[in-house]
Amino acid sequence: MKPTLDVARRLLAELGDPQRRSPSIHITGSKGKGSVATMSEAILRAHGRRTGLFTSPHLVSYRERMRVNGVPIPPEEVVRGLRRIEEVADRLERSGEIDRSPTFFEITTALAFDWFRRENVDALVVEVGIGGRWDATNLLASRVGVVTTLELEHVKILGSTIAAIAGEKSGIFHAGMHGILGELPDEGRAVLDAVAGSLGVPLWHLGQEIVVRSRRWTRAHQEVQVAWPGRDSLPVRLRLEGDFQPKNAALALAATYRFLERDTEGPAWSATRVRSALARLKIPGRMEPVERDPPTYFDVAHTPESARAVARSLAEVLPLRDPAESVIVFGCLRDKPVREILDGLSPVARTIVLVPVRSERGVAPSELRAIALGRFPKVVVAPSAIEGYRRARAATGGHGLLLAIGSDYLIGELKRELEGVPSDEPDLSDPGRMGSPGPVK
């Protein structure tokens, strides 16, 4: 892998640069970007825009990654699009116009943009894969760029300091767009402010121009008041659980407000439409309630801060649950700071069930066990995710809760096992590099 957009740029150019046919909101960050993207798409759709949403990774089906007006790409469109892209990529490689086969993510990005163009989408919401500067998505005609959070992540790719990671994520800023920043460490914010200033990109910051004025939690929903320039206060109701979601909602509100204020077509910003969109929204894998008895949650948190946020949120939602009777199911990939993640989760439960993740990059449960010992009084190793889940359910006491957490791959596997998938749905949960889209045919 080289830090270049040459292959993605050439591939998309041959397809007619479909990513530049519609204005977009481009979202990066260490965590929260999937939630912000999903909320932003729902708000734009509620305003009558024909939306294209691109997120990654998927949980149950590869087709989740690209949606038009909330509906995943049909299987036949995946096949048709991949055959078209394969022909183009093969021709470019044979002619020497690209020096390698496109990666899985580059192919998937091209597939999404090409399909969005054929579906006459007029507003895109696109989540960055990794970083920003060299991400295959960074060829958009972005109207708004959002950086949600900054943590040490993917350090072998993005750099070993917050400032370096901020520099990579600042790559989504381009002249002529608006920028939205979440609550960031000072050293990261300084980098992003400087890059935005050099490009003439006006910025709104969460906690400064964008403010969450109040938050009230009930067992059914959260009620939040958000303000930003042009809006003194907007009350919204979220069905989403987690004390982190009001901040994600504030970023989505600000991003869509900025997007729509430059839009001359369709309905203008409407508080009523916004409230309707957010009040009914659910996001799989984000503090997702799965069962009531025992109370069971799925979450794809895989950074230390996101693990701490889940622990705080569970203490708020289920304050009387006993950690001695609660169980965590955990599995993760090799590049994650496991010690810090488990430290963040340790207040939730006294028992942890360690499971393998169906990925060549997964950490073996035996390796996890050495780290979990001393952090959890009881450590159990299971041969598979679903077997670990079953053992955890059996071990959860009447006053406890069950939390499955640690990786998109883990939550995706559990959801596939528990919810079932169509028999003809291909398993692309860990494709690695894929020069040819053959396995999807």
ZAMARGU-4260 file (C-alpha; in steps of 0.2 Angstrom, whole numbers, plus 5000, padded with zeros to 4 digits):
<rodrens>
0) 5000/5000/5000 | 5007/5017/4995 | 5000/5034/5002 | 4992/5039/4985 | 4975/5041/4978
5) 4981/5038/4960 | 4973/5021/4958 | 4956/5027/4965 | 4957/5043/4955 | 4960/5034/4939
10) 4947/5021/4942 | 4934/5034/4946 | 4939/5045/4931 | 4936/5030/4920 | 4919/5028/4927
15) 4915/5046/4924 | 4919/5053/4941 | 4902/5049/4948 | 4908/5055/4966 | 4908/5073/4959
20) 4890/5072/4953 | 4882/5077/4970 | 4887/5087/4985 | 4892/5078/5000 | 4895/5078/5018
25) 4912/5069/5022 | 4915/5062/5039 | 4931/5056/5048 | 4936/5053/5066 | 4942/5040/5078
30) 4925/5036/5084 | 4907/5042/5081 | 4908/5044/5062 | 4896/5030/5058 | 4883/5037/5070
35) 4886/5055/5063 | 4884/5049/5045 | 4868/5039/5049 | 4860/5054/5058 | 4865/5066/5044
40) 4858/5055/5030 | 4842/5053/5040 | 4840/5072/5042 | 4844/5075/5023 | 4831/5062/5018
45) 4818/5070/5029 | 4821/5086/5019 | 4817/5077/5003 | 4834/5074/4997 | 4838/5058/4988
50) 4852/5052/4998 | 4867/5040/4996 | 4875/5034/5012 | 4892/5025/5012 | 4898/5018/5028
55) 4911/5004/5033 | 4913/4991/5038 | 4897/4981/5037 | 4890/4971/5051 | 4879/4957/5043
60) 4879/4961/5024 | 4891/4969/5012 | 4876/4978/5005 | 4874/4988/5021 | 4889/4999/5015
65) 4879/5008/5002 | 4861/5014/5003 | 4850/5025/4993 | 4836/5033/5004 | 4840/5020/5017
70) 4838/5005/5006 | 4854/4994/5004 | 4860/4991/4986 | 4851/4976/4978 | 4862/4960/4975
75) 4860/4961/4956 | 4867/4979/4957 | 4882/4973/4967 | 4886/4960/4953 | 4882/4972/4939
80) 4893/4986/4946 | 4908/4974/4951 | 4908/4967/4934 | 4909/4984/4926 | 4923/4990/4939
85) 4933/4974/4936 | 4933/4977/4917 | 4939/4995/4919 | 4952/4990/4932 | 4959/4976/4921
90) 4960/4987/4906 | 4969/5001/4916 | 4981/4988/4923 | 4985/4980/4907 | 4988/4997/4899
95) 5000/5003/4913 | 4988/5017/4918 | 4988/5010/4936 | 5002/5000/4944 | 4992/4988/4954
100) 4975/4980/4956 | 4963/4991/4966 | 4961/4986/4984 | 4944/4979/4991 | 4940/4996/4998
105) 4944/5005/4982 | 4933/4994/4973 | 4919/4995/4986 | 4920/5014/4985 | 4920/5015/4966
110) 4905/5003/4967 | 4895/5014/4979 | 4899/5030/4969 | 4894/5022/4952 | 4878/5016/4959
115) 4874/5032/4968 | 4876/5041/4951 | 4865/5028/4942 | 4852/5031/4955 | 4852/5050/4953
120) 4856/5053/4971 | 4857/5072/4975 | 4865/5072/4992 | 4879/5060/4998 | 4885/5056/5016
125) 4901/5047/5016 | 4911/5040/5030 | 4930/5039/5028 | 4937/5021/5029 | 4954/5025/5038
130) 4962/5042/5040 | 4957/5054/5027 | 4971/5061/5016 | 4974/5045/5007 | 4957/5037/5009
135) 4948/5031/4993 | 4933/5042/4998 | 4944/5058/4997 | 4939/5062/4979 | 4922/5070/4983
140) 4914/5086/4979 | 4912/5089/4998 | 4901/5103/5004 | 4904/5100/5022 | 4918/5090/5031
145) 4917/5083/5049 | 4930/5077/5061 | 4921/5069/5075 | 4935/5064/5088 | 4954/5060/5089
150) 4962/5045/5097 | 4978/5035/5095 | 4972/5023/5082 | 4979/5014/5067 | 4996/5021/5072
155) 5006/5011/5059 | 4996/5019/5046 | 4991/5037/5053 | 5006/5041/5064 | 5010/5038/5083
160) 5004/5055/5089 | 4987/5064/5090 | 4995/5078/5080 | 5000/5066/5066 | 4983/5058/5066
165) 4975/5075/5065 | 4986/5079/5050 | 4980/5064/5041 | 4961/5067/5045 | 4963/5086/5040
170) 4966/5079/5022 | 4947/5079/5020 | 4947/5098/5020 | 4946/5107/5004 | 4944/5125/4999
175) 4926/5130/4997 | 4919/5118/5010 | 4913/5121/5028 | 4921/5111/5042 | 4914/5104/5058
180) 4925/5098/5073 | 4920/5088/5088 | 4928/5089/5105 | 4946/5086/5101 | 4963/5086/5111
185) 4971/5102/5110 | 4986/5096/5099 | 4974/5089/5087 | 4963/5104/5086 | 4978/5115/5083
190) 4983/5105/5068 | 4965/5105/5061 | 4962/5124/5064 | 4979/5128/5055 | 4975/5117/5040
195) 4957/5124/5039 | 4964/5142/5040 | 4976/5139/5026 | 4963/5133/5015 | 4950/5146/5020
200) 4938/5133/5027 | 4927/5141/5040 | 4925/5130/5056 | 4912/5127/5069 | 4918/5118/5085
205) 4908/5107/5097 | 4909/5116/5114 | 4911/5133/5106 | 4900/5137/5091 | 4890/5121/5093
210) 4883/5118/5111 | 4873/5104/5119 | 4864/5115/5131 | 4855/5101/5140 | 4851/5083/5141
215) 4838/5073/5150 | 4837/5054/5150 | 4822/5043/5152 | 4821/5024/5149 | 4813/5027/5132
220) 4823/5041/5125 | 4835/5056/5127 | 4829/5074/5126 | 4843/5086/5120 | 4844/5105/5117
225) 4857/5110/5104 | 4862/5127/5098 | 4874/5134/5085 | 4875/5150/5075 | 4858/5153/5067
230) 4849/5143/5080 | 4848/5148/5098 | 4841/5131/5104 | 4834/5116/5095 | 4826/5102/5106
235) 4827/5085/5098 | 4823/5067/5105 | 4834/5052/5102 | 4829/5034/5104 | 4848/5030/5104
240) 4855/5025/5120 | 4873/5031/5126 | 4879/5047/5133 | 4890/5050/5118 | 4875/5051/5106
245) 4869/5069/5110 | 4887/5075/5104 | 4885/5065/5088 | 4868/5072/5085 | 4875/5090/5088
250) 4888/5087/5074 | 4875/5079/5062 | 4863/5094/5065 | 4877/5107/5062 | 4883/5097/5047
255) 4866/5096/5039 | 4862/5114/5043 | 4878/5120/5034 | 4874/5108/5019 | 4856/5114/5017
260) 4859/5132/5019 | 4869/5131/5003 | 4856/5121/4994 | 4844/5130/4982 | 4833/5115/4978
265) 4821/5106/4990 | 4814/5111/5007 | 4825/5123/5018 | 4830/5118/5035 | 4815/5112/5045
270) 4816/5109/5064 | 4800/5098/5062 | 4808/5087/5049 | 4824/5086/5060 | 4815/5080/5075
275) 4805/5067/5065 | 4821/5060/5057 | 4830/5058/5074 | 4816/5053/5085 | 4814/5036/5076
280) 4832/5032/5071 | 4840/5016/5076 | 4859/5012/5073 | 4864/4994/5074 | 4879/4990/5085
285) 4879/5006/5094 | 4873/5003/5112 | 4860/4992/5103 | 4848/4983/5115 | 4846/4965/5110
290) 4837/4956/5124 | 4828/4961/5139 | 4831/4945/5150 | 4845/4947/5154 | 4847/4965/5148
295) 4859/4963/5133 | 4868/4976/5122 | 4879/4975/5107 | 4892/4988/5104 | 4906/4990/5091
300) 4917/5001/5103 | 4935/4997/5099 | 4945/5011/5107 | 4948/5015/5125 | 4938/5031/5126
305) 4923/5022/5117 | 4924/5008/5129 | 4924/5020/5144 | 4909/5029/5136 | 4899/5012/5134
310) 4903/5008/5153 | 4897/5026/5158 | 4881/5024/5148 | 4877/5007/5155 | 4879/5013/5172
315) 4867/5027/5168 | 4854/5016/5159 | 4855/5001/5171 | 4861/5009/5187 | 4856/4994/5198
320) 4864/4980/5188 | 4877/4971/5198 | 4894/4969/5190 | 4896/4953/5200 | 4882/4945/5190
325) 4886/4954/5173 | 4896/4946/5159 | 4906/4954/5144 | 4909/4945/5128 | 4924/4952/5120
330) 4935/4950/5104 | 4945/4962/5094 | 4958/4964/5081 | 4977/4964/5083 | 4980/4983/5081
335) 4969/4988/5096 | 4975/4994/5113 | 4968/4979/5122 | 4974/4984/5139 | 4966/5001/5139
340) 4950/4995/5132 | 4948/4981/5145 | 4953/4994/5158 | 4938/5004/5152 | 4926/4990/5152
345) 4931/4982/5169 | 4918/4992/5179 | 4904/4984/5170 | 4907/4966/5174 | 4917/4954/5185
350) 4916/4940/5171 | 4923/4941/5153 | 4921/4928/5140 | 4935/4930/5127 | 4931/4924/5109
355) 4940/4923/5092 | 4935/4936/5079 | 4933/4929/5061 | 4947/4939/5054 | 4965/4935/5049
360) 4969/4950/5060 | 4960/4944/5075 | 4968/4942/5092 | 4968/4924/5098 | 4958/4922/5115
365) 4973/4914/5123 | 4982/4930/5120 | 4968/4940/5127 | 4967/4929/5142 | 4984/4934/5148
370) 4979/4953/5147 | 4962/4950/5155 | 4969/4941/5170 | 4970/4953/5184 | 4957/4965/5176
375) 4943/4953/5178 | 4941/4940/5192 | 4934/4927/5181 | 4940/4924/5163 | 4933/4912/5151
380) 4939/4907/5134 | 4926/4901/5121 | 4930/4892/5104 | 4918/4904/5094 | 4908/4920/5096
385) 4891/4912/5096 | 4897/4899/5109 | 4904/4913/5120 | 4888/4922/5119 | 4878/4907/5124
390) 4890/4904/5139 | 4888/4922/5144 | 4869/4921/5144 | 4870/4906/5155 | 4882/4914/5167
395) 4873/4931/5168 | 4864/4933/5185 | 4846/4939/5188 | 4853/4956/5193 | 4866/4957/5180
400) 4868/4962/5161 | 4877/4955/5146 | 4888/4966/5135 | 4895/4960/5118 | 4909/4972/5113
405) 4926/4975/5104 | 4924/4974/5086 | 4913/4976/5071 | 4918/4958/5066 | 4912/4951/5082
410) 4895/4960/5082 | 4893/4956/5064 | 4896/4938/5067 | 4884/4937/5082 | 4870/4946/5072
415) 4872/4934/5058 | 4871/4919/5069 | 4856/4926/5079 | 4846/4935/5065 | 4851/4924/5051
420) 4856/4930/5033 | 4850/4924/5016 | 4858/4908/5010 | 4864/4917/4995 | 4872/4932/5004
425) 4891/4931/5002 | 4903/4932/5017 | 4914/4947/5015 | 4917/4951/5033 | 4936/4950/5031
430) 4941/4952/5013 | 4958/4959/5015 | 4965/4965/4999 | 4955/4960/4984 | 4961/4963/4966
435) 4946/4954/4958 | 4928/4955/4964 | 4926/4937/4959 | 4920/4930/4976 | 4905/4941/4975
440) 4899/4933/4959
</rodrens>
